[in-house]
Amino acid sequence: MRIILTGAKGMLASDIQMVLSQREELIPLSKEELDITDSGKVMDVISSLKPDVVIHCAAFTNVDQCELEPEKAYRVNTLGTWAVASACAKTGALLVYISTDYVFDGRKGSPYLEIDEPNPLNVYGKSKLGGEKMVMALHRRFFIVRTAGLYGTKGKSFVTTILSKAKEGRPLSVVSDQIVSPTYTYDLAQAISHLIYSPFCGIYHIVNQGEVSWYEFAQEALKLAGISTPLKPITSSEWPSPAKRPPYSALRTFAWDNFHFPPLRKWQDALSDFLSQIGGV
Ligand SMILES: NC(=O)c1ccc[n+]([C@@H]2O[C@H](COP(=O)([O-])OP(=O)(O)OC[C@H]3O[C@@H](n4cnc5c(N)ncnc54)[C@H](OP(=O)(O)O)[C@@H]3O)[C@@H](O)[C@H]2O)c1
């Protein structure tokens, strides 16, 4: 299959390249090569390359910065996805759109299913939900993959920030009242490499198994890395940030399990593997 990857220099896209390039003809397109806000170019490039699949990773992903630049968030995450979905509809390419747990408001109190009603609390979540709506309105052959708390070997993430601050000997304060399903990009890339061959299109939640607060996640990362640094649990109100975040956004991989895809590892196992990959253990 010929596969176009948008946002190719990003953290998840880097692992998708590693996993899929041995198996399929992969065409990675960075922001410099294909800016998804240039709708004419998106249509031209996808029409001329005629891919079988487009894996759409490009996004404005800085959650707090999205709050400060809402028009840019809407332009990239919603309208950019509109352009990609239109081009896929025109050419018949299968579209894989990566979305987020932040489409939910966090009031449910148990892991979110694919059929639960989104109600984003911040601009990032709204703009990504806008992208989902474009995909569903414009195209039939799509996978919407909602994932969460990504970390990987090719980018900056919560884990890498915690480890680098701890290595500098700085005491750490981390919120303990936001529960998530943190996910290793390598595991998600493997999952996507199965998904694209499935005939069962639709919305999937794909995360490592389990749920954890950011505080407990940091605690486990430091323990596995053998770093003893003072780590203090704090509440979200003690860590003011431009974007509001859901207090609970764990995802349940209900559709994934239903269609008998191989289960993803527990978050602890994935984190441990990640730390050994980066030489942190
Ligand atoms: N990170 C998470 O915790 C998380 C959680 C849930 C869902 N997701 C979703 O997962 C996907 C991948 O996330 P990630 O963490 O791998 O993000 P990332 O590392 O920030 O990668 C996104 C890539 O998109 C590029 N990009 C930004 N604007 C673009 C534009 N106008 N045209 C083309 N490319 C553009 C970025 O380039 P520049 O860096 O040069 O701007 C970057 O290379 C995104 O759709 C994100 O919304 C992420």
Ligand as a Chemical Component Dictionary entry (heavy atoms), coordinates in Angstrom:
data_LIG
# 
_chem_comp.id                   LIG 
_chem_comp.type                 NON-POLYMER 
_chem_comp.pdbx_formal_charge   0 
_chem_comp.three_letter_code    LIG 
# 
loop_
_chem_comp_atom.comp_id 
_chem_comp_atom.atom_id 
_chem_comp_atom.alt_atom_id 
_chem_comp_atom.type_symbol 
_chem_comp_atom.charge 
_chem_comp_atom.model_Cartn_x 
_chem_comp_atom.model_Cartn_y 
_chem_comp_atom.model_Cartn_z 
_chem_comp_atom.pdbx_ordinal 
LIG N1  N1  N 0  0.773  14.392 22.489 1  
LIG C1  C1  C 0  -0.307 13.883 23.104 2  
LIG O1  O1  O 0  -0.304 13.660 24.325 3  
LIG C2  C2  C 0  -1.550 13.561 22.303 4  
LIG C3  C3  C 0  -2.671 13.048 22.983 5  
LIG C4  C4  C 0  -3.797 12.721 22.251 6  
LIG C5  C5  C 0  -3.830 12.914 20.880 7  
LIG N2  N2  N 1  -2.743 13.440 20.239 8  
LIG C6  C6  C 0  -2.803 13.639 18.774 9  
LIG O2  O2  O 0  -1.859 12.760 18.190 10 
LIG C7  C7  C 0  -1.308 13.339 17.002 11 
LIG C8  C8  C 0  0.200  13.304 17.060 12 
LIG O3  O3  O 0  0.623  13.972 18.229 13 
LIG P1  P1  P 0  2.159  14.175 18.602 14 
LIG O4  O4  O 0  2.228  14.248 20.078 15 
LIG O5  O5  O -1 2.996  13.232 17.835 16 
LIG O6  O6  O 0  2.343  15.670 18.065 17 
LIG P2  P2  P 0  3.638  16.471 17.603 18 
LIG O7  O7  O 0  4.874  15.789 18.022 19 
LIG O8  O8  O 0  3.382  17.880 18.029 20 
LIG O9  O9  O 0  3.526  16.363 16.031 21 
LIG C9  C9  C 0  2.622  17.121 15.266 22 
LIG C10 C10 C 0  3.329  17.503 13.991 23 
LIG O10 O10 O 0  2.399  18.266 13.186 24 
LIG C11 C11 C 0  3.137  19.335 12.645 25 
LIG N3  N3  N 0  2.264  20.419 12.237 26 
LIG C12 C12 C 0  1.795  21.447 12.980 27 
LIG N4  N4  N 0  1.073  22.289 12.206 28 
LIG C13 C13 C 0  1.070  21.754 10.958 29 
LIG C14 C14 C 0  0.536  22.170 9.725  30 
LIG N5  N5  N 0  -0.150 23.313 9.604  31 
LIG N6  N6  N 0  0.750  21.396 8.633  32 
LIG C15 C15 C 0  1.472  20.246 8.736  33 
LIG N7  N7  N 0  2.036  19.828 9.862  34 
LIG C16 C16 C 0  1.833  20.568 10.970 35 
LIG C17 C17 C 0  4.101  19.746 13.737 36 
LIG O11 O11 O 0  5.160  20.526 13.218 37 
LIG P3  P3  P 0  5.804  21.698 14.149 38 
LIG O12 O12 O 0  6.225  21.032 15.421 39 
LIG O13 O13 O 0  6.925  22.205 13.306 40 
LIG O14 O14 O 0  4.712  22.708 14.374 41 
LIG C18 C18 C 0  4.574  18.383 14.230 42 
LIG O15 O15 O 0  5.662  17.907 13.472 43 
LIG C19 C19 C 0  -1.918 14.743 16.916 44 
LIG O16 O16 O 0  -3.011 14.710 16.037 45 
LIG C20 C20 C 0  -2.406 15.022 18.323 46 
LIG O17 O17 O 0  -3.504 15.922 18.326 47 
LIG C21 C21 C 0  -1.592 13.764 20.923 48 
# 
loop_
_chem_comp_bond.comp_id 
_chem_comp_bond.atom_id_1 
_chem_comp_bond.atom_id_2 
_chem_comp_bond.value_order 
_chem_comp_bond.pdbx_ordinal 
LIG N1  C1  SING 1  
LIG C1  O1  DOUB 2  
LIG C1  C2  SING 3  
LIG C2  C3  SING 4  
LIG C2  C21 DOUB 5  
LIG C3  C4  DOUB 6  
LIG C4  C5  SING 7  
LIG C5  N2  DOUB 8  
LIG N2  C6  SING 9  
LIG N2  C21 SING 10 
LIG C6  O2  SING 11 
LIG C6  C20 SING 12 
LIG O2  C7  SING 13 
LIG C7  C8  SING 14 
LIG C7  C19 SING 15 
LIG C8  O3  SING 16 
LIG O3  P1  SING 17 
LIG P1  O4  DOUB 18 
LIG P1  O5  SING 19 
LIG P1  O6  SING 20 
LIG O6  P2  SING 21 
LIG P2  O7  DOUB 22 
LIG P2  O8  SING 23 
LIG P2  O9  SING 24 
LIG O9  C9  SING 25 
LIG C9  C10 SING 26 
LIG C10 O10 SING 27 
LIG C10 C18 SING 28 
LIG O10 C11 SING 29 
LIG C11 N3  SING 30 
LIG C11 C17 SING 31 
LIG N3  C12 SING 32 
LIG N3  C16 SING 33 
LIG C12 N4  DOUB 34 
LIG N4  C13 SING 35 
LIG C13 C14 SING 36 
LIG C13 C16 DOUB 37 
LIG C14 N5  SING 38 
LIG C14 N6  DOUB 39 
LIG N6  C15 SING 40 
LIG C15 N7  DOUB 41 
LIG N7  C16 SING 42 
LIG C17 O11 SING 43 
LIG C17 C18 SING 44 
LIG O11 P3  SING 45 
LIG P3  O12 DOUB 46 
LIG P3  O13 SING 47 
LIG P3  O14 SING 48 
LIG C18 O15 SING 49 
LIG C19 O16 SING 50 
LIG C19 C20 SING 51 
LIG C20 O17 SING 52 
# 
